[in-house]
Amino acid sequence: MLGEFFLPFPPSVNRTRRYGRKGWYPTPEFVAFRQTAVEAVRAVWTAEPYLGTVSVELRLYGHRRGWDVDNRAKCCLDALEAGGAIANDNQVDRLLILRGPRHRGGGAWLLMEAMEPEPAPEWPHVAE
């Protein structure tokens, strides 16, 4: 295991930016999450960024009803990168996302493990 991180409940990727006349800008909700999440990652990860491929298990504990698990993962992976745990979020070769029970305040638990690089599986050939 490389690291275990506890982050606040991430905003939906649909709520990370808004568009104005001068282009896009981050929402206050996203800015607050990112600042808190980066501090949480840096509190655990004090070494140089890991450069190999990683597997991430993400457990989301929502505080509201009705949210999509896939809309929350990007913010968490970006926090690992911004906090210095990994050099780039494209290092994540395996991602498991689980919905946990509702929790007051919500939160996200990430478990990051090193992976041995595996050859990509061949594209399945369909018999014609």
N, C-alpha and C positions, 0 to 999 in steps of 0.2 A: 504494500500500500504506500502510495506517495503522500496523500493528504486527505484529511477529512475536514470539511468546511460547513459551517452553519451560516446561512444567509437569510436576510429577510425575504418575505414572500415577493417574488418578482412580478413586475407589471407585465401585462400582455404585450407582445411585440407590436400589436396594433396600437398601443398607447404610448409608445416610446418617442414618437415625433409628431409634430404638427407642421403644416405648411403655411407660409405667409408669402407676402410679395417678394421678399428677398430670399426665398428658398425655404428649406426646412430648418426647424430648431427643436431641440430636445424638450420634452414636457417636464414640468417640475416633479411629477411623480417618478419619472425615469431618472432624473438627476439625483433625487434623494435616495432612490434604491441603489444606484451605481456607487455613490459616495460611501454608503454604509456597507455595501457588499465588498467593495475594494478594501476597505479597512478590515473587514472580517477575514478576507483572504490573506492580507499582509500580516495579520496577527498570527496566522498559522504558518505561512510560507515565508521563510526568511532567506532561503537559498536563491541561487540564480534560477531563472526559468528552466523548467524541464524541457528538453529538446526532442525527446522520443515520442512515439505514438502512445496515446493513453486511452483507457477505458473509463468512462464516467457513469456512475450510478447516481441518478438524481431522484430524490423523493420530495414531493411537494405536499405541504400541509396547508391547505387553503383555509381561509377564514370566512369565505362566502360560498354560496351555492353557485353552481353553474359556471365553470371555467374550463378551458381546454388545456390539457397538459402540454401539448406541443407548442403553444404560444408562449410558454414561460421558459423553455429551455435556452433559447438564444441569449436572453439577458444573463442567465447564470453562467453560460460558457464564456460570454464576453467579460464577465467579472473575473473569471479565472485568468484570462489573458491580461486584463488591465491591472489585476493585483500582482502579476508577476509569477504566477504558478506555472504557466505555460507560455511559450513564445507566441503562439498563434492558435486560435481555436480550430484551425484545420488539422491539428494534431489529434483530434478526437476521432478515433476510428470506430469506436463502439460507444453507443449511448443508450442507456436503459432509463426510462422515465416511469416512475411509479407514483400513483396518487395515494397519499396517506389520508388518515382521517382528518376531519376538520379540527382546527386548532385555533384557539383564540390568538389573534395577531398574525397567524400564519407563519410560514417559514419554508426554507428549502435546505435540505441536507444533501451534500455532495460527497461522494467517495471517489477519489481519483486514483487509478492504479496504472502502473506501467504495463505496456503490451509489447510482446515480441512482434515485429513486423511480420504480417502474414501475406502471402501472395493473394491478390484479389481473385475471387472465384471467376471462372469462365462464364461468359454470358451463355445462358442455356440455349441450345440450338433446337429449334422446333422442326420436327420432320414435316416435310411438305407432301 
